[in-house]
């Protein structure tokens, strides 16, 4: 392989890695949002039950 090909492959690999990192960050964020929303809904329901 010529150096240009190697450079292209490594650049592609870096891009894939950053996309995977971004995806895992997004997944963690959406899990956190989902958890807080469900907690809010749950706490509101329990407050309604108390009243």
C-alpha positions as CSV (number, residue, x, y, z in Angstrom):
1,X,0.0,0.0,0.0
2,X,1.1,3.5,-0.7
3,X,1.3,6.0,2.2
4,X,-1.8,7.9,0.8
5,X,-3.9,4.8,1.1
6,X,-2.7,4.1,4.7
7,X,-3.4,7.8,5.6
8,X,-6.9,7.5,4.1
9,X,-7.7,4.2,6.0
10,X,-6.4,5.7,9.3
11,X,-8.5,8.9,8.7
12,X,-11.6,6.7,8.1
13,X,-10.9,4.7,11.2
14,X,-10.6,7.9,13.3
15,X,-13.9,9.1,11.9
16,X,-15.6,5.8,12.8
17,X,-14.2,5.9,16.3
18,X,-15.4,9.5,16.9
19,X,-18.9,8.5,15.5
20,X,-19.0,5.6,17.9
21,X,-18.0,7.9,20.8
22,X,-20.6,10.4,19.8
23,X,-23.3,7.6,19.6
24,X,-22.4,6.3,23.1
25,X,-22.5,9.8,24.5
26,X,-25.9,10.4,22.9
27,X,-27.2,7.1,24.2
28,X,-26.0,7.9,27.7
29,X,-27.6,11.4,27.5
30,X,-30.9,10.0,26.2
31,X,-31.0,7.4,29.0
32,X,-30.4,10.2,31.5
33,X,-33.2,12.3,30.0
34,X,-35.6,9.3,30.0
35,X,-34.8,8.5,33.6
36,X,-35.4,12.1,34.8
37,X,-38.6,12.3,32.8
38,X,-39.9,9.1,34.2
39,X,-38.9,10.2,37.7
40,X,-40.8,13.5,37.2
41,X,-43.9,11.7,36.0
42,X,-43.7,9.1,38.8
43,X,-43.2,11.8,41.5
44,X,-46.1,13.9,40.1
45,X,-48.3,10.8,40.1
46,X,-47.4,10.0,43.7
47,X,-48.0,13.6,44.7
48,X,-51.5,13.4,43.1
49,X,-52.1,10.2,45.0
50,X,-51.2,11.9,48.3
51,X,-53.6,14.8,47.8
